[in-house]
Amino acid sequence: MSNKTKIWIKAAAVRAIKTVAQTAVGVIGASALITEVDFLVVLSASALAGLVSLLTSVAGLPEVENA
């Protein structure tokens, strides 16, 4: 595996993790009361957001362009 590939994987993973966390915070925050949070919805929305982030990263990452 080339060094550029390793850099891309790391950058894409960092972006996906940040996206998952941001999505989870947004979905939880959208609930009226914390006791009404459907954590299955939070998990599924966050996982989908992470997948979309990884797929978007295939188009290119500015962090990797200069590596």
Steps between C-alpha positions, in 0.01 A plus 500: 500500500644835399561784742243717319237226545574479871467878531170491310358223722594691814357830373178335379458317831549821701241679286253211531539482879444875531194474275357212706547697822348817355201308368442329834508834681260649247250216517508490880466879515199488272306300759270697727604307812806286553276216623327496161818440302475191282859380509437258214418803284811680629716197421357441154514867398856530628612182323345618174669839536835326556453286190407804290808680634725213391338485157539876461866470594555278195459813288806646672624645824685832514719359779631231267543710187820653637641175641 
